[in-house]
Amino acid sequence: MLNFQISLRLLLPTLLFVSGLTTVQSQARELEVVVTDANGQALPQAVVSIDFAATEKAPTAAIIDQVDRLFTPFISTIQPGSTVNFPNSDNIRHQVYSFSPAKTFELPLYSNREAPAITFPEPGIVVLGCNIHDHMRAYLYVSPHAQSRMTDGNGRVLLDAPSDDMQVHVWYPGLGDETTAERHFAVSATQQQLRVTLNVTPQQQNPPPPSPLQQRFNKLKDHAH
């Protein structure tokens, strides 16, 4: 009997802790946000944020690759304190840089050689470029919010939202290169979907210029016609 009482006393704090987690989780709801551009078309890769961290993970490592002389992905989002690796899948040299207030750095990248990861301790929008290839550009959204996710190809994203009134924050290139440029939208306690239209056009990296061999081939093709 004594052993049972001792075991129950040891187990009781765990039961209370689990019960508390269940209560917090029950207060969350699933909120769908649909983002469209100035023409009413679905807007992929818009960053949608709320200040409610029901299931968000701690800072982790992200990857922004260089493929076919383009950044991949074009837009990324991380939490402050996360690190980003910049592998180079091309067989040519790159030099990633940023002059953004949130993080200023330069990082030479060589094929088949791993570069050190970069840590981003402060929130903000980091605009990435390549010193060697002017057409390359990408964006890293270091979130000032508890939860940030990006819309899919249909302009939709699901958030774990609180069960009371709240604000949704949305950012996309074209609104500005600071988190203060993001748009804010009120959501009621009973609302399950929010539709947002941003006065922007879809952004993407410019394709790389043709190589000298491609230019010569194009000239021959044009001459043949």
N, C-alpha and C positions, 0 to 999 in steps of 0.2 A: 504493500500500500504506500509506504514511504517513497519507494522508487517511482511509483506512478505520479505522486504529487510533485516530486522534483522534476520529472520529465515534463509535466504539464506546465510548471512554472517556466521552464526553459523554452517551451514551445509557444507560450502565450504572446511574447513580444513579436515573434515571427508572424503569428496569425493576425495580430493587430496591424503589422506593417503591410502584409498582403492585402488586408481589408482596406487599408488606406489607399493603396495603389488602385484597387478596384473602384473605389469611390472617385478618384481623380480621373481614371479612364472613362468612367460612365458619364462624366461631364463633357467629354469631347464629342464632336459631331463631324461628319464628313461634309465638307463644302466644296462644290465644284465651281471653278472659275473658268470662264470662257473668254478669251481675248481675241479681238479682231483689229485689223489695221484701218487706216483712213478710208480704204475702199470697201470695207465690210468683209474682207477675206480673213480666214483663220490665220493667226499669227503665231507660228512656232517659236520656241526658245525665248519667250517673254519670261522674265523673272517675277514670280508672284510670291509675296511674303506676308507673314503675320507674326505677331509677337506672342505666340503660344507654342511651347515646345513639348507637346504631348509625347511624341515618339522620335524626336530628332536625335541623331547620333552626335558623339563628341567630334571635335576636329579630326579630320582624316587626311589622307594623301590623295591628290587628284593628278590626272595626267592630261597634258596638252601636247599633242604630237605634231610633228612637221611631216606632212604627206603630200607629195606632188607639189611642193612649194606653196602649201597652204597650211594654216593652223587647223588642227582638228582636236576638239570641236571649236566652232566659231565663238560660242558663248558658253561660259562655265560659271557655276556658283559654288562657293565654299563658305565655311564658317571661319571667323578670325582665329588665327593660330594654326590653321591647316597648312600643309606643305603641298607644293606642286612640282611634279617632275616634268621636264621638257625633253623627252627623247627625240631623236632625229631619225626618222625612218627613210629619209632621202639619202641619196649617195653623194650629196653636195653639202657644203658648209652653210650653216645659218648662224645668226647672232641675234637672239631675242633681247628686246629691251623694253623698258617702260619709263616714262618721265612723269607718271601719274603721282599725285601727292600721297596716295595710299601706299605706294611702293615704287621706289626708283631703283632700277638695277639694269645690268647688262650681263648677258650670259652667252659666251661663244658655244656653239654646238657643232660637233664634228660627227660624221657618220661612223657607226661602230665604236663610239666612245661615249660612255655614260657621263653626263654632267651632274653636278651637285643639285639637290633639290632646293627650291626657294621657299622660305616660310613667309606667310603673309599675316602678320600679327594684328594689323589695324583694318577696320572696315572701310570700304570705299570701292570705287570702280577703277580697275586697273586696265588701261588700254595697252595692248601688246602690239609690238611691231618687230620688224626684222631689219637690221642695219644694212643687210646685203640685198634684200628683195623688198623694194618699196611697196609692192602691191599687197604684201601680207599684213593682215590686221586681225586681231581677235580681242575679246573682252572677258575679263575675269571679275565677277561680282562677288566681292568679299562682304558678306551680308551683315548689316547692323541689326538684323532681326533674328528672332529665335528660330524661325522656320522659313526657308526659302526653297522653292522648287520651280522648275521651268515647264512651260506648256509643251505639249507634244505636237505632232504634225497636224493635228486638228485644232490647235489653239486651246487645248483643254488641260487642266491640272486639278488634282484632288488634294485638298489640305485637311489635316487633322485640326479642326477649329474648336474653340471653346463654345459652350452652350449659351453664352450671353452676347450682347452687342459688341462689335469689334470693328477694326479697320483693316482693309486689305491694301497692300502697297504693291504697285506694279511698275517695273522698269524695263526699258528696251532701248537699244542704241537709237539715237535720233531725239530722245528726250533730253539728253545731256550726259556728260561724263562724270557727274557727281550723284551720290545717292539722294541728295536734296531735290534732284530733278524728277524723281519718281512720282507717280500719281497715286492719290489716296482715295479709297472708296469705302463708305460706311456699309456695314452688313448688320441686319437685325438678328435677334436671337433665334428666330424661327426660319430664317432664310437658308435654303439649301443650295441655291445656285446664284452666282453673280456673273453678269455679262458686262464686259468692259470693252470700249472702243478707244484705241489710242490714235492720236493724230500723227501717225508715222507711216512710212512705207517699209516693206521688208528689207532688211540689210543683209548683205553677204560680202564675202571677200571677192575682190576682182580676180578673174582667172589670171594665171601667170602668163607673161608675154611669151610668144613663140620663140623657140630656140633658133640659132642661126641656121641650122639644118632645116627646120620647119619653115623659116622665112624663105629660104632658097626654093624649097619645094612649092610653096604657095606662089612664088613669082613664076616658076615654070608652068604651074597649072593655069594661072591667069593668062600667061602668054599663049598657052595652047588654045584657049578659048577665043 
